Amino acid sequence: MYTVADLLLSNARTRAGAPAVIDGPNVLTYNQLADRAHHAAGHLASRLTSGARIALLLPRSADAVTAYFAAHLAGLVPVFIHDQLRPRQVAHIIDHSEAGLALTSRRLAARLHEALPPERILTPEDLTQTTDGTRTTVPTISRDLAGLIYTSGSTGRAKGVMLSHDNLLSGARIVADYLGLTQADRTLALMPFSFDYGLNQVLATFHAGGAVIIQRSAFAPDICRSLLDHGVTGLAGVPSLWSDLLHPSSPFTTTRYPSLRYLTNTGGALTPTTIQAIRSAHPQLDVFAMYGLTEAFRSTYLDPALLDSKPTSVGRAIPNCHVDVLDEEGRTCPPGVVGEIVHRGPTVTMGYWRDPDTTTLVFRPRARLRPPWSETVVHSGDLGYTDADGDLYIAGRRDELTKIQGIRVTPSEIEADISAAGMTAGVVALIVPDPDGRPDPSVLVAVEPRDAYFNLDALRAYCSAELPPHMRPRRIEILDSLPRTPHGKPDRKRVLSLLTNTSEEQ
């Protein structure tokens, strides 16, 4: 297989009648999915030229999977947009990616009105109109741009990570191999396709010829019902999901799932308590603790046999890739010494779309052989160390980028979105451990009002309406004047002290 479209087309040739996507009561075989994708590709290819970007603002669904493969068959570059993002954030991605069209649902179409004219906004239903029946496949090669994944950055604006077909197929093949995926596997798709984790689930399952089960509801009892009803073999999640599934009100620990054989986790470490609870309830499960960043697509995993003895480790580099821990001089750190985590291998992506300066900072050449032969590696900004066995542990970040609900976010991104309300003269956002011990951190915000008419309830309402759930403040504190450093910048340490010493929630 050379391109992402081949994942579908090869299965349609060899496993035509096998289920590819199960979305509620609807089952699409590989042949049916290929027919629908080819049909939609004809419409798309008639409107956009090869290499153009197409935005996909769609909930997890069979329609979203169809649209994704249709875009590839039409030679386009799909850009999934998280369906919880607000219009201003959606508009930024549309504008920055220079998307020529957007595919969305009728329910979500209003979020695109600021970004595109109506004639450039389509729904999946628009692609079902009769055509001449031609099976459109626009030629692409493995090194072509195959997608943009938008991820948070230190500037406060999402950056588009460029992935090639090689990146996506390498990630699919490697993950399918170490998870032991086969044609019998049924993967529950709960993670958004706009994240590398969620997208890789689909591609790895298709690489093995298995079936993807669409899970729309994130309510723990609904997830548990799907695990049983569809004979799910694999479930991917982030720490907040395991917290929900292990809650006393959830049936996860009291129900047996005879088909379920593995869980995967990323977006934050599994706690020993969580591991013990999962193990006690389902001792047959292999639990894979993983680590990665979009810029390297897939990075490491811990052998499930080591989870009990090394619960805080994320293991070693995935096959055919390598992860180094380097000091400030670029030398390999000895075991136990913290350095920056640097990735190399076929999953290292192509850089940032329309951002050569940041690309140069993060994607750097590194000589590997004598005489020097250079390859591009990713400097993650994550800090870590290895133990004597070579297993990796995460120690923090060089910057302030954090994951909440598995989604990367920076304080500056939250500050930019709250400032856009026009109600404040200054905003400082802090991401701190949750005071109630929940696995995801909390967002605390201090604001300096713009004028005497400032209304805290109005700002809260704005945050609820304009910020996605993972970015919403747990508490907003009003300060007459934000403390500042001698250089005139907000004194974040002082703000942290003020907010964490205030016990009452506003």
SULBELJO-V306802 format. One record per backbone hydrogen bond with DSSP energy under -0.5 kcal/mol. CO is the residue of the C=O (numbers start at 1). NH is the residue of the N-H. Records with the same first field share a line. If there is no record, write none. Layout:
# SULBELJO-V306802
CO->NH + NH
This chain:
# SULBELJO-V306802
3->6 + 7
4->7 + 8
5->8 + 9
6->10
7->11
8->12
9->13
10->14
11->15
15->18 + 30
16->31
18->30
20->212
21->23 + 28
22->24 + 214
23->26
26->23
27->29
28->20 + 21
29->33
30->34
31->35
32->36
33->37
34->38
35->39
36->40
37->41
38->42 + 136
39->43
40->44
41->45
42->46
44->47 + 48
49->52
52->77
53->100 + 101
54->79
55->57 + 103
56->58 + 81
57->105
61->65
62->66
63->67
64->68
65->69
66->70
67->71
68->72
69->73
70->74
71->76
72->75
73->138
75->51
76->78
77->54
78->148
79->56
82->85
86->89 + 90
87->91
88->92
89->93
90->94
91->95
92->96
93->97
94->98 + 99
101->55
102->122
103->57
105->109
108->111
109->112
110->113
112->115 + 116
117->120
118->121
120->102 + 122
122->104
123->126 + 127
124->127
125->128
126->129
134->136
141->144
142->166
144->165
147->163
148->150
149->161
151->159
153->156
159->151 + 161
160->353
161->149 + 163
162->350
163->146 + 147
164->168
165->169
166->170
167->171
168->172
169->173
170->174
171->175
172->176
173->177
174->178
175->179
176->180 + 181
177->180
182->185
185->211
186->233 + 234
187->189 + 213
188->190 + 236
189->215
192->195 + 198
195->199
196->200
197->201
198->202
199->203
200->204
201->205
202->206
203->207
204->208
205->209 + 210
206->209
211->187 + 213
212->22 + 214
213->189
214->216
219->222 + 223
220->224
221->225
222->226
223->227
224->228
225->229
226->230
227->232
228->231
233->261 + 262
234->188
235->264
237->266
238->241 + 242
239->243
240->244
241->245
242->246
244->247
247->250
251->254 + 255
256->258
257->260
261->286
262->235
263->288
264->237
265->290
271->275
272->276
273->277
274->278
275->279
276->280
277->281
278->282
282->285
285->287
286->263 + 288
287->289
288->265 + 290
289->302
291->299 + 300
293->296 + 297
294->297
295->349
296->298
299->318
300->291
301->316
303->306
304->307
306->310
310->313
312->394
315->392
316->301
318->321
320->346
322->344
324->326 + 342
325->333
326->340
327->330
331->327
334->337
339->384
340->326
341->380
342->324
343->378
344->322
345->348
351->162
352->355
355->359
356->360
357->361
358->362
359->363
362->364 + 379
364->377
366->375
373->368 + 369
375->366
377->364 + 379
378->343 + 380
381->398
382->341
383->395 + 396
384->339
385->393
386->336
387->390
391->387
392->314 + 315
393->385
396->383
402->409
404->407
407->404
409->402
410->413 + 414
411->415
412->416
413->417
414->418
415->419
416->420
418->421
419->422
423->450
426->448
428->446
430->432 + 444
432->442
434->437
442->432 + 444
443->474 + 475
444->430
445->477
446->428
447->449 + 479
448->425 + 426
451->454
455->459
456->460
457->461
458->462
459->463
460->464
461->465
462->466
463->467
468->471 + 472
469->472
475->445
477->447 + 479
483->491
485->488
489->485
490->492
491->495
492->496
493->497
494->498
495->499
496->500
497->501
499->502
501->503
